[in-house]
């Protein structure tokens, strides 16, 4: 049986990803639920770069509803959401 979680000997994991507001366009191509396969221990920055999200825009990131840094390693099944900086007063 072929193991779909392996690609060229590199362990893979599935996460969920969702972009909000003006950054939603970077995730609309993902399957329902935002499923994305990435290498084990991929970082938030890796995922955003893979999706071609501009990191210089001050993007805000959260994993499972908690703020996180770009260097945070993801675990299987976690949900990464990101959105642009908020403005207002």
C-alpha positions as CSV (number, residue, x, y, z in Angstrom):
1,X,0.0,0.0,0.0
2,X,1.4,3.4,-1.0
3,X,1.9,5.8,2.0
4,X,0.6,9.2,0.8
5,X,2.2,10.8,3.9
6,X,5.6,10.3,2.4
7,X,7.1,12.2,-0.5
8,X,10.7,11.4,-1.6
9,X,11.5,10.0,1.9
10,X,10.4,13.2,3.7
11,X,7.7,12.7,6.3
12,X,4.7,14.8,5.6
13,X,1.8,16.0,7.8
14,X,-1.6,17.6,7.2
15,X,-2.6,21.0,8.7
16,X,-5.5,23.4,8.1
17,X,-4.8,26.9,6.8
18,X,-7.1,29.8,6.4
19,X,-6.4,33.4,5.3
20,X,-8.7,36.2,6.2
21,X,-9.6,39.6,4.7
22,X,-7.3,40.7,1.9
23,X,-5.0,37.6,2.5
24,X,-7.8,35.2,1.8
25,X,-6.8,35.0,-1.8
26,X,-3.7,33.0,-0.8
27,X,-5.9,30.1,0.5
28,X,-8.9,30.0,-1.9
29,X,-7.2,27.3,-4.0
30,X,-6.9,24.9,-1.0
31,X,-9.5,22.0,-0.7
32,X,-12.5,22.5,1.6
33,X,-11.4,22.9,5.1
34,X,-8.0,24.4,4.0
35,X,-6.1,21.1,4.1
36,X,-2.5,21.5,3.3
37,X,0.3,18.9,3.3
38,X,3.7,20.1,4.5
39,X,6.9,18.5,5.8
40,X,7.0,17.4,9.4
41,X,7.9,20.3,11.7
42,X,7.3,22.9,9.0
43,X,7.3,26.4,10.4
44,X,4.6,29.1,10.0
45,X,7.1,31.0,7.8
46,X,7.5,28.0,5.6
47,X,3.8,27.6,5.1
48,X,3.3,31.3,4.3
49,X,6.2,31.3,1.9
50,X,4.7,28.1,0.2
51,X,1.4,30.0,-0.2
52,X,3.3,33.1,-1.4
53,X,2.0,35.3,1.3
54,X,4.2,38.5,1.6
55,X,5.8,38.4,5.0
56,X,6.8,42.0,4.9
57,X,3.2,43.1,5.2
58,X,3.1,42.5,9.0
59,X,0.8,39.5,8.7
60,X,-0.7,38.3,12.0
61,X,-0.6,34.6,12.6
62,X,-2.4,32.3,15.0
63,X,-2.3,28.5,15.6
64,X,-5.4,26.9,17.1
65,X,-6.7,30.4,18.2
66,X,-3.4,31.6,19.8
67,X,-1.0,34.1,18.5
68,X,2.2,32.6,17.2
69,X,5.6,33.7,15.7
70,X,6.7,32.9,12.2
71,X,9.4,30.5,13.6
72,X,6.8,28.3,15.4
73,X,6.9,24.7,14.3
74,X,3.5,23.2,13.3
75,X,2.2,19.9,14.5
76,X,-0.1,17.5,12.5
77,X,-3.8,18.6,12.5
78,X,-3.1,22.1,13.8
79,X,-5.0,25.1,12.3
80,X,-3.0,28.1,11.1
81,X,-4.9,31.3,10.4
82,X,-3.5,34.6,9.2
83,X,-4.7,38.1,8.5
84,X,-3.4,41.5,7.8
85,X,-2.7,44.0,10.6
86,X,-5.9,45.6,12.0
87,X,-6.5,49.3,11.9
88,X,-9.0,51.5,13.5
89,X,-9.7,53.4,16.6
